[in-house]
Amino acid sequence: MTNSKTNPNNYLLRAAADLFPGYFALVMATGIISIACFFLEMKTISRVLLIINVIAYLILWVLLLLRLVFFFSRVKADMNDHVRGPGFFTVVAGTCVLGSALLIVVNQFQIAAGLWFAGLLLWAVIMYTFFAAMTVRENKPSIEVGLNGGWLLTVVATQSISVLGTLLSGRLVGSRTPVLFFTLCMFLLGCMLYLPLITLIFYRFTFVNVTMASLTPPYWINMGAVAITTLAGARLIIAAPGWPLLNEVVPFLKGFTLFFWAAGTWWIPFLFILGFWRHVYKRFPLKYDPQYWGMVFPFGMYTVCTFQLSKAIDFQPLLVIPRYFIYLALAGWIAVSVGLISKLTFRKQAG
């Protein structure tokens, strides 16, 4: 019988078949940490991470396309699943975060613009397909079974569109106003999605039994979603002089953005406490899981959003946070990367 050692296509197809829907969180995490390093003058590390990210993005797209062609039934089943379905939003967020990194780190405007339009199309398809599937599905699970922090990827995907669009608007002289109007609406839509979802998640935390198995890494998106919302708001504040209407709502944007930053800051110690309870007190095994990229991403996003918020509201004392938080983000990225390499090496040897 031919195995993956003698036939590489078998290994590739098996990887495509088993591809976790949320694997593009790897691109999200690597891209945002690349941006964070660039802002904090770690430019060599920033460029290395960007190169790795482009390669990872292309590989993941190859696997996703193979999965769509050869294993569409699995894709359909995942899209109809309350737990795995939200992972598809990482494709949108990964695309836009990569676009932001290419624009900020290496000034690739045209590629970034192309990724933004691709992200818009992906957002529309995935957003309405997912919510339609969840709405018309029969035999829906309870909140205890079907809801986790991964649902907040809907917010992350929406705000990633806003962030990249606002970045691009500075060079779209003829289209700046409609683009800024659109990115402002996407920012507000992301805020709308976050508020009811986090209410349900908080209810699930406090009134429904939480087990070690259910306390998965995607709950870090509780913080990541407000961090990227903060970044989207900060970018709009910085871009406000380019559009009179946006300039008029700056006081509202500053208050709302600071509100989300404070919420994100509150989540950090609480999530660390829950992680300590799960892995130290309850001794839940700590091993590689692709969902851990969804934990690394919030570290990088909190670093970047705090840096940009400091600039947006002209409050320099906030800069002390990203100067140290970046090392936590890098440590998390390295740890999960080592886990990924170890798993790939083991799987290849097992053949």
C-alpha positions as CSV (number, residue, x, y, z in Angstrom):
1,M,0.0,0.0,0.0
2,T,1.4,3.5,-0.9
3,N,1.9,5.7,2.0
4,S,2.7,9.4,2.4
5,K,6.5,8.7,2.4
6,T,6.4,7.4,-1.2
7,N,3.5,9.5,-2.5
8,P,3.7,13.2,-1.3
9,N,0.2,13.8,-2.8
10,N,-1.3,11.5,-0.2
11,Y,0.3,13.6,2.6
12,L,-0.9,16.8,1.0
13,L,-4.4,15.6,0.5
14,R,-4.6,14.2,4.1
15,A,-3.5,17.6,5.4
16,A,-6.1,19.3,3.3
17,A,-8.8,16.9,4.4
18,D,-8.0,17.5,8.1
19,L,-7.4,21.2,7.8
20,F,-8.8,23.0,10.8
21,P,-11.2,25.8,9.6
22,G,-9.5,28.3,11.9
23,Y,-5.9,27.6,10.8
24,F,-5.6,31.1,9.2
25,A,-5.3,32.4,12.7
26,L,-1.6,31.5,12.1
27,V,-1.5,34.2,9.5
28,M,-3.4,36.6,11.8
29,A,-1.0,36.1,14.6
30,T,2.2,36.2,12.5
31,G,1.0,39.3,10.6
32,I,0.0,41.4,13.6
33,I,3.3,40.6,15.4
34,S,5.2,41.6,12.3
35,I,3.4,44.9,12.4
36,A,4.0,45.3,16.2
37,C,7.8,44.7,15.7
38,F,7.9,47.2,12.9
39,F,6.3,49.9,15.1
40,L,8.7,49.1,17.9
41,E,11.8,49.4,15.7
42,M,12.4,45.6,15.5
43,K,12.5,45.8,11.7
44,T,14.6,42.8,10.9
45,I,12.3,40.5,13.0
46,S,9.3,42.3,11.4
47,R,10.5,41.4,7.8
48,V,11.4,37.9,8.7
49,L,7.9,37.3,10.2
50,L,6.4,38.9,7.1
51,I,8.2,36.5,4.8
52,I,7.1,33.5,6.9
53,N,3.6,34.8,6.9
54,V,3.4,35.1,3.1
55,I,4.6,31.5,2.8
56,A,2.2,30.3,5.4
57,Y,-0.7,32.2,3.7
58,L,0.0,30.6,0.3
59,I,0.4,27.1,1.8
60,L,-2.9,27.4,3.7
61,W,-4.7,28.6,0.6
62,V,-3.4,25.6,-1.4
63,L,-4.7,23.3,1.4
64,L,-8.0,25.1,1.6
65,L,-8.6,25.0,-2.2
66,L,-7.7,21.3,-2.2
67,R,-10.2,20.8,0.6
68,L,-12.9,22.7,-1.3
69,V,-12.3,20.6,-4.4
70,F,-11.8,17.1,-2.9
71,F,-13.5,17.3,0.5
72,F,-16.3,19.7,0.0
73,S,-18.6,17.6,2.2
74,R,-16.2,18.2,5.2
75,V,-16.2,22.0,4.5
76,K,-20.0,22.0,4.4
77,A,-20.2,20.0,7.7
78,D,-17.7,22.5,9.3
79,M,-19.7,25.5,8.1
80,N,-22.8,24.0,9.7
81,D,-21.1,23.3,13.0
82,H,-21.5,25.9,15.8
83,V,-18.0,25.2,17.2
84,R,-15.9,24.8,14.0
85,G,-17.9,27.1,11.7
86,P,-16.6,30.4,13.1
87,G,-13.1,29.3,12.3
88,F,-13.7,30.2,8.6
89,F,-13.7,33.9,9.6
90,T,-9.9,33.6,10.1
91,V,-9.6,33.4,6.3
92,V,-11.0,37.0,6.1
93,A,-9.0,38.3,9.1
94,G,-5.8,36.6,7.9
95,T,-6.2,38.1,4.4
96,C,-6.7,41.6,5.8
97,V,-4.0,41.4,8.5
98,L,-1.5,40.2,5.9
99,G,-2.6,43.1,3.6
100,S,-2.0,45.6,6.5
101,A,1.4,44.1,7.2
102,L,2.5,44.3,3.5
103,L,1.3,47.9,3.4
104,I,3.0,49.0,6.7
105,V,6.2,47.0,6.6
106,V,7.1,46.9,2.9
107,N,4.8,49.6,1.4
108,Q,3.1,47.2,-1.0
109,F,0.0,49.3,-1.7
110,Q,-1.3,47.4,-4.8
111,I,-1.0,44.0,-3.2
112,A,-2.6,45.3,0.0
113,A,-5.5,46.8,-2.0
114,G,-6.0,43.5,-3.8
115,L,-6.1,41.6,-0.5
116,W,-8.6,44.1,0.9
117,F,-11.0,43.5,-2.0
118,A,-10.5,39.7,-1.7
119,G,-11.2,40.1,2.1
120,L,-14.4,42.0,1.3
121,L,-15.6,39.2,-1.0
122,L,-14.7,36.5,1.5
123,W,-16.3,38.4,4.3
124,A,-19.6,38.7,2.4
125,V,-19.7,35.0,1.5
126,I,-18.6,33.6,4.8
127,M,-20.6,36.0,7.0
128,Y,-24.0,35.4,5.3
129,T,-23.4,31.7,4.7
130,F,-22.5,31.1,8.3
131,F,-25.3,33.0,9.9
132,A,-27.8,31.6,7.5
133,A,-26.6,28.1,8.2
134,M,-26.8,28.7,12.0
135,T,-30.3,30.2,11.7
136,V,-32.0,27.6,9.6
137,R,-30.2,24.6,11.2
138,E,-32.4,22.1,13.0
139,N,-31.5,20.5,16.3
140,K,-29.3,23.4,17.5
141,P,-26.9,22.8,20.4
142,S,-27.3,24.4,23.8
143,I,-25.1,27.5,24.6
144,E,-23.0,25.2,26.8
145,V,-22.0,23.1,23.8
146,G,-22.3,25.4,20.8
147,L,-20.8,28.7,22.0
148,N,-17.2,29.7,22.6
149,G,-14.9,32.6,22.0
150,G,-14.5,31.6,18.4
151,W,-17.8,33.3,17.6
152,L,-16.0,36.6,18.2
153,L,-14.0,35.9,15.0
154,T,-17.0,37.5,13.3
155,V,-16.0,40.7,15.0
156,V,-12.3,40.2,14.2
157,A,-13.0,39.6,10.5
158,T,-15.3,42.7,10.3
159,Q,-12.8,45.0,12.1
160,S,-9.9,43.7,10.0
161,I,-11.8,45.0,6.9
162,S,-12.2,48.4,8.6
163,V,-8.5,48.6,9.6
164,L,-7.1,47.8,6.2
165,G,-9.6,50.0,4.4
166,T,-8.8,53.0,6.6
167,L,-5.0,52.4,6.0
168,L,-5.6,52.3,2.2
169,S,-7.9,55.4,2.2
170,G,-4.9,57.7,2.7
171,R,-3.7,56.9,-0.8
172,L,-7.2,56.7,-2.5
173,V,-7.5,60.5,-3.1
174,G,-10.5,60.2,-5.4
175,S,-12.3,57.6,-3.3
176,R,-11.2,58.6,0.2
177,T,-14.6,59.8,1.5
178,P,-16.7,56.7,0.4
179,V,-13.9,54.3,1.7
180,L,-13.8,56.1,5.1
181,F,-17.6,56.0,5.3
182,F,-17.5,52.3,4.6
183,T,-14.8,51.6,7.1
184,L,-16.6,53.6,9.7
185,C,-19.8,51.5,9.1
186,M,-17.7,48.3,9.4
187,F,-16.2,49.5,12.7
188,L,-19.7,50.2,14.0
189,L,-21.0,46.8,12.7
190,G,-18.1,45.1,14.5
191,C,-19.0,46.9,17.7
192,M,-22.6,45.7,17.3
193,L,-21.6,42.1,16.8
194,Y,-19.3,42.2,19.8
195,L,-21.8,43.4,22.4
196,P,-24.4,40.7,22.2
197,L,-21.9,37.9,21.6
198,I,-19.7,38.9,24.6
199,T,-22.9,39.1,26.7
200,L,-23.8,35.5,25.8
201,I,-20.2,34.4,26.4
202,F,-20.1,36.1,29.8
203,Y,-23.4,34.4,30.7
204,R,-21.9,31.1,29.6
205,F,-18.9,31.7,31.9
206,T,-20.8,32.6,35.0
207,F,-24.0,30.6,34.8
208,V,-23.1,27.4,32.9
209,N,-20.6,24.8,34.1
210,V,-17.2,25.4,32.6
211,T,-15.0,22.3,32.3
212,M,-11.3,22.0,31.5
213,A,-12.1,20.6,28.1
214,S,-14.5,23.4,27.2
215,L,-12.1,26.2,28.3
216,T,-10.3,26.2,25.0
217,P,-7.8,28.8,23.6
218,P,-10.4,30.6,21.4
219,Y,-11.6,32.3,24.6
220,W,-8.6,34.6,24.2
221,I,-10.5,36.1,21.3
222,N,-12.6,37.7,24.0
223,M,-9.7,40.1,24.3
224,G,-8.5,39.9,20.7
225,A,-11.9,41.1,19.4
226,V,-11.9,44.2,21.5
227,A,-8.2,44.8,20.8
228,I,-8.8,44.9,17.0
229,T,-11.9,47.0,17.6
230,T,-9.7,49.5,19.5
231,L,-7.2,49.4,16.5
232,A,-10.0,50.1,14.0
233,G,-11.2,53.0,16.1
234,A,-7.7,54.4,16.6
235,R,-7.1,54.3,12.8
236,L,-10.3,56.1,12.1
237,I,-9.4,58.8,14.6
238,I,-6.0,59.2,13.0
239,A,-7.6,59.4,9.5
240,A,-10.3,61.9,10.7
241,P,-8.7,65.1,9.3
242,G,-9.3,63.6,5.8
243,W,-13.1,63.7,6.0
244,P,-15.1,66.5,7.8
245,L,-17.9,64.2,8.9
246,L,-15.5,61.8,10.4
247,N,-13.8,64.7,12.2
248,E,-17.1,65.7,13.7
249,V,-17.6,62.3,15.4
250,V,-14.0,62.1,16.8
251,P,-15.1,62.7,20.4
252,F,-17.5,59.8,20.1
253,L,-14.9,57.6,18.5
254,K,-12.3,58.5,21.2
255,G,-14.7,57.6,24.0
256,F,-16.0,54.4,22.3
257,T,-12.4,53.3,21.4
258,L,-11.1,53.9,24.9
259,F,-14.1,51.9,26.2
260,F,-13.1,48.8,24.1
261,W,-9.4,49.2,25.1
262,A,-10.3,49.2,28.8
263,A,-12.5,46.1,28.2
264,G,-9.7,44.3,26.5
265,T,-7.3,45.2,29.3
266,W,-9.7,43.8,31.9
267,W,-9.8,40.5,30.1
268,I,-6.0,39.8,30.1
269,P,-5.5,39.0,33.9
270,F,-8.8,37.1,34.0
271,L,-7.9,34.9,31.0
272,F,-4.4,34.2,32.5
273,I,-6.2,33.1,35.8
274,L,-8.4,30.7,33.8
275,G,-5.4,29.4,32.0
276,F,-3.6,28.8,35.3
277,W,-6.6,27.0,36.6
278,R,-6.8,24.8,33.6
279,H,-3.2,23.8,33.0
280,V,-1.6,24.2,36.5
281,Y,-4.3,23.6,39.1
282,K,-6.3,21.0,37.1
283,R,-3.2,19.8,35.2
284,F,-4.9,19.7,31.8
285,P,-2.3,18.5,29.2
286,L,-0.6,21.3,27.3
287,K,0.1,20.1,23.8
288,Y,0.0,21.7,20.3
289,D,-3.4,22.6,19.0
290,P,-4.0,25.0,16.0
291,Q,-6.4,26.8,18.2
292,Y,-3.4,28.2,20.1
293,W,-2.8,30.6,17.2
294,G,-6.1,32.2,18.3
295,M,-4.4,32.9,21.6
296,V,-1.2,34.4,20.1
297,F,-3.1,36.8,17.9
298,P,-4.6,38.8,20.8
299,F,-1.1,39.3,22.3
300,G,0.1,40.9,19.1
301,M,-3.1,42.8,18.5
302,Y,-3.1,44.3,22.0
303,T,0.4,45.5,21.5
304,V,-0.4,47.2,18.2
305,C,-3.8,48.6,19.3
306,T,-2.3,50.2,22.4
307,F,0.5,51.7,20.4
308,Q,-1.9,53.2,17.9
309,L,-4.4,54.3,20.6
310,S,-1.5,56.3,22.3
311,K,-1.0,58.1,19.0
312,A,-4.7,58.6,18.3
313,I,-5.5,60.2,21.7
314,D,-2.0,61.7,22.2
315,F,-1.4,60.0,25.5
316,Q,2.3,58.9,25.5
317,P,2.3,57.0,28.9
318,L,0.4,54.2,27.1
319,L,3.5,53.4,25.1
320,V,5.1,51.6,28.1
321,I,2.7,48.7,27.5
322,P,3.6,47.8,23.9
323,R,7.3,48.1,24.7
324,Y,7.1,45.1,27.0
325,F,4.0,43.3,25.8
326,I,5.7,42.6,22.4
327,Y,8.0,40.2,24.2
328,L,5.0,38.2,25.5
329,A,3.6,38.1,22.0
330,L,6.9,36.9,20.5
331,A,7.3,34.3,23.2
332,G,3.8,33.0,22.5
333,W,4.5,32.9,18.8
334,I,7.8,31.0,19.2
335,A,6.2,28.5,21.6
336,V,3.3,27.7,19.3
337,S,5.6,27.6,16.3
338,V,7.8,25.0,18.0
339,G,4.7,23.0,18.7
340,L,3.6,23.2,15.1
341,I,7.1,22.1,13.8
342,S,7.2,19.2,16.3
343,K,3.8,18.0,15.2
344,L,4.6,18.2,11.5
345,T,7.9,16.4,12.0
346,F,6.2,13.6,14.0
347,R,3.4,13.3,11.4
348,K,5.9,13.0,8.6
349,Q,7.9,10.4,10.4
350,A,4.8,8.4,11.2
351,G,3.8,8.6,7.6
